[in-house]
Amino acid sequence: MLILTCPVCGTAADETELSPGGEAHLTRRGPGWDDAQFESYLFHRKNPRGVHFERWRHAHGCGKWFHAARDTVTLEVFGTYSAQVSEPPRDIIDRIAAKHPGFEWEGGE
């Protein structure tokens, strides 16, 4: 079972208390996009095997959105952090790099 700690309220919640929101750190743009760019934003997402950064909502708790870094193979959670940041905190990236030598943060789209 996947258990994530909400960084807003500090509650450790299992996946039944949370709502997934897809890939984290996507660039969301507005008017001015052509059809191909909008299609890419909607449908072309990373689906890696291994380290993944995701958005989650503490639906049956405080209701706030947050980000989580986890391994999709082992379900190991490297950390959770505020959804209001543009990249993961350095300590989470360091934890991932310790388990996965050579890992580098690529940034969002």
Salt bridges, closest charged atoms under 4 A:
GLU17 OE1 - HIS58 NE2 3.88
GLU54 OE1 - ARG70 NE 2.68
ASP71 OD2 - HIS100 NE2 3.23
GLU76 OE2 - LYS99 NZ 3.64
ASP91 OD2 - ARG95 NH2 2.65
ASP94 OD1 - ARG90 NE 3.18
